C-alpha cells in the first residue's frame, strides 16, 4: 500500500510539475531561454535601449545571434512600442546595430499591417499599407548594409520584403548570393528563403523540397540545416496527410537525420530551440513520446516556433500537444 501511495504521489508531482503548464508561464516571444535577450526585451519594454545595444556589441560577428536579436527586438518595436528604438537612434545616429534593428522593425511592421489572414480575406487598405512599408524597408535595409557591409543580417531581413513584394526569381537569386557570400550556412536565412520557395508563396512543392535538400546536403554537421527537409515536408504535406504520413519511413528518416544533427550543434546555438520545437512536434505525431518529451524539456515554457506560430491560439496548441506528450510518455514502452 505504501508503495502504491508513493507511486501515486510521484505521478501527481510529475503531472503538476510537467503535465500542466499555466498559460501565464508561457513566453510567446521567444523559442527558448536566452537570459541576455530576455533582459534586453524587458528593458526595451520600459523604454531603455542600452541593454539591446550591449547585446549586439557582445554578439560581434556571430551572424546567427545578430539575426535572432534583430528579429526579436524588431518584433517588440513593431508590435508593442518603439520608443526605446527612437531613443537609441537619437543617442547614436549612424550606429549599425540600431540601423539593423530599425530595418527589421520596418519589415515586421509591414507584416503586422497585412495581418495573418489569407489574401482573399485581406482588405485593400491592409495591402496598401503592407506594400508601402515593404517598399520603404528597402531603403532601411540598404542603410544598415552600408554601415556594416560584411553583415548578412540586413539581407536576411530582405527575404521577407522579397516574399511580400513578390520579387521575381532572378532578384531572389541575386539577394541569395549576397547572403551566402557572407554566411553560406546561415540558419534563419535558409529557413526564411525556404518560405519563398514554397507553393503558398513564390515557388512550388518541388522547388521547396529541392532547396531544402540541397542546403541540407551541403551543410556542415551541427549547422541545424538538416531540419530543412522536415520543414519543407511540413509546408508541403501537413494539411494533406494524417498520422500515417507523419509516421512514414521517409519522414521518420528525415526526423532522425535532423535529430542527429541537432545533437551535434553547439548547445548555445541561437536557433537550436526552434529546431527542438519542430522535432518535438514531429516525434509526438509519430508516437515517439519519450523522445518528444526530451525535446520539450529543453524549451519548456516558450512557444515562438513552428508549428505553434501558425496557430491563432498558439499557447493553447502548444500546451495541448505538450501535455499529451507528457501523459503518453509515462506509459510509452516502445523502442524509438
C-alpha positions in Angstrom: 0.0 0.0 0.0 2.8 2.4 0.9 4.5 1.8 -2.4 1.2 2.5 -4.2 0.7 5.7 -2.3 4.3 6.7 -3.1 3.8 5.9 -6.8 0.6 8.0 -6.8 2.3 10.9 -5.2 5.1 10.8 -7.7 2.7 10.7 -10.5 0.8 13.7 -9.1 4.1 15.6 -8.6 5.1 14.8 -12.2 1.7 15.9 -13.6 1.6 19.1 -11.7 5.3 19.9 -12.5 5.3 19.0 -16.1 1.9 17.8 -17.3 0.1 21.1 -16.8 1.6 24.4 -17.9 -0.3 27.5 -16.9 -0.7 29.9 -19.9 0.8 32.7 -17.8 4.1 30.9 -17.7 4.5 30.8 -21.4 6.8 33.2 -23.3 5.2 33.7 -26.7 8.1 36.0 -27.9 11.0 33.5 -27.8 11.6 29.9 -28.8 13.8 29.1 -25.8 15.6 30.6 -22.9 18.1 33.4 -23.5 18.7 35.4 -20.4 20.5 38.3 -22.0 17.9 38.7 -24.7 15.1 38.4 -22.2 16.7 41.2 -20.1 17.1 43.4 -23.1 13.4 42.9 -24.1 12.2 43.7 -20.6 14.4 46.9 -20.6 13.1 47.9 -24.0 9.5 47.5 -22.9 10.4 50.1 -20.2 12.0 52.4 -22.7 15.7 51.6 -22.2 17.8 50.8 -25.3 21.2 50.3 -23.7 20.8 46.6 -22.9 19.8 45.9 -26.5 22.9 47.8 -27.7 25.1 45.7 -25.5 23.6 42.5 -26.9 24.9 43.4 -30.4 28.2 44.5 -29.0 28.7 41.2 -27.3 27.5 39.2 -30.4 30.2 40.7 -32.6 30.3 38.8 -35.9 28.1 35.9 -34.7 25.7 36.4 -37.5 23.2 33.8 -36.3 22.9 35.6 -33.0 22.7 39.0 -34.6 19.8 37.9 -36.7 18.0 36.5 -33.7 18.4 39.7 -31.8 17.3 41.9 -34.7 14.3 39.7 -35.3 13.1 39.6 -31.7 13.8 43.2 -30.8 12.3 44.3 -34.2 9.2 42.3 -33.3 9.0 44.1 -30.0 9.3 47.5 -31.6 6.8 46.7 -34.4 4.2 45.1 -32.3 4.3 46.9 -29.0 6.3 50.1 -28.7 9.3 51.6 -30.4 10.1 54.5 -28.0 13.3 52.8 -27.0 14.4 52.4 -30.6 13.8 56.0 -31.4 15.8 57.0 -28.3 18.6 54.7 -29.5 18.6 56.4 -32.9 18.7 59.8 -31.3 21.5 58.8 -28.9 23.7 57.1 -31.6 23.0 58.3 -35.1 24.8 56.1 -37.6 25.0 53.1 -35.2 24.9 50.0 -37.5 23.3 47.9 -34.8 20.5 50.4 -34.3 20.1 50.7 -38.1 19.8 46.9 -38.4 17.0 46.8 -35.7 15.2 49.7 -37.4 15.3 47.9 -40.8 14.0 44.7 -39.3 11.3 46.6 -37.4 10.0 48.2 -40.7 9.7 44.8 -42.3 7.9 43.3 -39.3 5.6 46.3 -39.0 4.7 45.8 -42.7 3.7 42.2 -42.0 1.7 43.3 -38.9 -0.3 45.7 -41.1 -1.0 42.9 -43.5 -2.3 40.6 -40.8 -2.5 36.8 -40.7 -5.5 36.3 -42.9 -5.4 34.7 -46.4 -5.1 37.1 -49.3 -8.8 36.9 -50.3 -9.7 37.9 -46.7 -7.2 40.8 -46.5 -8.6 44.3 -47.2 -7.1 46.7 -49.9 -6.3 49.1 -47.1 -4.2 46.5 -45.4 -2.4 45.5 -48.6 -1.7 49.1 -49.4 0.0 49.7 -46.1 1.8 46.4 -46.3 3.3 47.2 -49.7 4.1 50.8 -48.8 6.1 49.7 -45.7 7.9 46.9 -47.6 9.0 49.3 -50.3 10.3 51.7 -47.7 12.1 48.9 -45.9 14.5 48.5 -48.9 16.0 51.9 -48.1 16.4 51.0 -44.4 18.0 47.7 -45.4 20.4 49.4 -47.7 21.4 51.9 -45.0 22.0 49.1 -42.5 24.1 47.1 -45.0 26.2 50.2 -45.9 27.0 50.8 -42.3 28.3 47.2 -41.9 28.9 45.7 -45.3 30.1 42.3 -44.1 27.0 41.6 -42.2 24.4 39.3 -43.9 21.7 40.2 -41.4 20.1 43.1 -43.3 19.8 40.9 -46.4 18.2 38.1 -44.3 15.5 40.7 -43.4 15.1 41.5 -47.1 14.0 37.9 -47.8 10.6 38.9 -46.2 10.5 42.0 -48.3 11.1 39.8 -51.3 8.4 37.4 -50.3 5.8 40.2 -49.7 6.5 42.2 -52.8 6.9 39.1 -55.0 10.5 39.5 -56.2 10.9 37.5 -59.4 13.2 34.5 -59.1 16.2 36.4 -60.6 16.0 39.0 -57.9 15.7 36.4 -55.2 18.7 34.6 -56.6 20.7 37.9 -56.5 19.7 38.5 -52.9 20.6 34.9 -52.0 24.0 35.4 -53.5 24.6 38.4 -51.2 23.7 36.4 -48.2 25.6 33.2 -49.0 28.7 35.2 -49.9 28.7 36.4 -46.3 27.3 33.4 -44.4 26.8 30.2 -46.6 25.1 28.1 -43.9 23.0 30.8 -42.0 20.0 29.1 -40.4 17.5 31.9 -40.4 18.4 32.8 -44.0 17.7 29.3 -45.2 14.5 28.8 -43.2 13.2 32.2 -44.5 14.3 31.5 -48.1 12.5 28.2 -47.9 9.3 30.1 -47.3 9.9 32.0 -50.6 10.2 28.7 -52.5 7.0 27.1 -51.0 3.9 26.7 -53.1 1.9 29.1 -50.9 4.3 32.0 -51.8 6.6 32.2 -54.8 7.6 28.6 -55.6 6.2 25.1 -55.6 6.3 21.8 -53.6 9.2 20.6 -55.8 11.2 23.8 -55.5 10.8 23.9 -51.7 11.9 20.3 -51.4 14.8 20.7 -53.7 16.0 23.9 -52.0 15.8 22.2 -48.6 17.6 19.0 -49.7 20.4 20.9 -51.5 21.0 23.1 -48.4 21.0 20.2 -46.0 23.3 18.1 -48.2 25.9 20.8 -48.4 25.8 21.9 -44.7 28.4 21.1 -42.1 27.3 18.8 -39.2 25.7 20.8 -36.4 24.6 23.7 -38.6 20.9 22.6 -38.0 20.2 22.8 -41.7 19.4 19.1 -41.7 16.0 20.2 -40.4 15.1 22.0 -43.6 13.7 18.9 -45.3 11.5 18.4 -42.3 10.2 21.9 -42.6 9.7 21.5 -46.4 7.7 18.3 -45.8 5.6 20.1 -43.2 4.9 23.0 -45.6 4.1 20.7 -48.5 2.1 17.9 -46.8 0.9 18.7 -43.2 -2.6 19.6 -44.3 -2.9 16.6 -46.7 -1.9 13.6 -44.7 -2.9 12.2 -41.3 -0.8 10.3 -38.8 0.2 7.8 -41.4 2.0 10.5 -43.4 4.0 11.7 -40.4 4.9 8.1 -39.4 6.0 7.0 -42.9 9.6 5.6 -43.2 10.6 8.6 -45.3 9.5 11.2 -42.7 11.0 9.1 -39.8 14.3 9.2 -41.6 14.1 13.0 -42.1 13.4 13.4 -38.4 16.1 11.1 -37.3 18.7 12.9 -39.5 17.6 16.2 -38.0 17.8 14.8 -34.5 21.3 13.6 -35.1 22.4 17.0 -36.5 20.8 18.8 -33.5 22.8 16.6 -31.2 26.0 17.9 -32.9 25.0 21.5 -32.7 26.6 23.9 -30.2 24.4 23.9 -27.1 24.1 27.6 -27.3 23.3 27.8 -31.0 20.6 30.6 -31.0 18.3 28.7 -33.3 18.5 25.3 -31.7 15.4 25.9 -29.6 13.3 26.4 -32.8 14.6 23.1 -34.1 13.7 21.4 -30.9 10.1 22.6 -31.0 9.6 21.2 -34.5 11.3 17.9 -33.7 9.2 17.6 -30.6 6.0 18.1 -32.6 7.0 15.5 -35.3 8.1 13.0 -32.6 4.7 13.5 -31.0 2.9 12.9 -34.3 4.9 9.8 -34.8 4.0 8.4 -31.3 7.6 8.7 -30.1 6.5 10.3 -26.9 9.6 9.8 -24.7 11.8 11.3 -27.4 9.4 14.2 -27.9 9.4 14.8 -24.1 13.2 15.2 -24.1 12.9 17.9 -26.8 10.1 19.7 -24.9 12.1 19.7 -21.7 14.8 21.8 -23.4 12.4 24.6 -24.5 9.5 24.3 -22.0 7.5 27.5 -21.5 8.4 29.1 -24.8 6.2 29.0 -27.9 7.6 31.2 -30.7 8.4 28.5 -33.2 7.0 26.2 -35.8 4.4 24.7 -35.7 2.8 26.7 -32.9 3.3 30.1 -34.6 0.9 29.1 -37.3 -2.0 28.7 -34.8 -4.3 31.6 -33.8 -4.3 30.0 -30.3 -0.5 29.4 -30.0 -0.3 28.9 -26.2 -3.3 26.5 -26.2 -2.0 24.5 -29.1 1.5 24.2 -27.5 0.1 23.2 -24.2 -2.3 20.6 -25.6 0.5 18.8 -27.5 3.0 19.1 -24.7 0.5 17.8 -22.1 -0.5 14.8 -24.3 3.2 14.1 -24.8 3.9 14.1 -21.1 1.0 11.8 -20.3 1.8 9.3 -23.1 5.5 9.3 -22.2 4.6 7.8 -18.8 3.3 4.6 -20.4 5.2 4.6 -23.6 7.4 1.5 -23.8 8.0 1.2 -27.5 11.6 1.3 -28.8 12.4 4.5 -30.5 
